[in-house]
Amino acid sequence: MSSAPTRRRAHASPGDASSVDAFVPIHSVPVRHWGQMATAAIIVVLGAAFVYSLAENPNIAWDVVFENLTATDVLEGLVVTFQLTLVGMAIGLVLGVLLAIARLSNNRVLQSISATYVWFFRGVPLLVQILIWGNFALLFPRLGLGIPFTDIMFFSVDTNVVLTTFVAACVALGLHEAAYMAEVVRGGILGVDTGQAEAGVALGMTSAQCMRRIVLPQTMRIILPPTGNQLITLLKSSSLVSVIAGQDLMTAVTSIGATNYRVIELLLVATFWYLVIVSILSVGQRMLEKRASRGHHR
């Protein structure tokens, strides 16, 4: 830090006529954070050593990695991964909002249904849910509409026709995500001051109108960060649908790796694309947070 002249009064006796204001430079020295600098240097060296050892590893065929980065099956699997993430998040967000509102309502039946749903779908691992929905035809070979407790059916269809692997993956991801989004939205609603809803009621609004026009718009600013995290988590969790051959990115790289016996190289391909997608989503999340936080800078 460079020294800057500062106005200081020269010391002199009270009767001394030479007592004048003078500019005396102050030599300031910045604080040295030697511990932080040493830690950063060690991390950089270790990171560089890891990257170098990975690049020079003779057991990794980098030509296979670069060749499959833009392979047709990989790019198609990437599109399916995007679709699974968006559809699953849409289902989770809509159902999560409804569950959160039901949990905060005065209706004990709705409270119980919401609490039971969150308890069940948060308690059962996502992999188990995907396997159940992917093999749902083993439980119910046909789906239809009829009169309960009788053999009367108005219509029925083959379960495998309706519940394809893509549909089963979307249902599993969406229902699982809804349980977490319900808690995220509930926390956001509780974060809004109760006086906001009371003011809406005083203006003649109904409870539903207050929730839709006052509470939920303010909730968006609160739930955006955890919602972005849930979206990224859902994107990575979509790789689990490979166990039912969901045709996603992980399914594609697994199939190629089983063909050419280059498992590690194909996993590096999947790692690259997941990092790219997560980076793009992180930038978008940051932009949305800034836009939603206008007027609420801390």
Summary of the structure (lengths in Angstrom):
residues: 298
radius of gyration: 29.8
end to end distance: 28.3
largest distance: 116.1
contacts: 835
relative contact order: 0.12
helix: 71%
strand: 8%
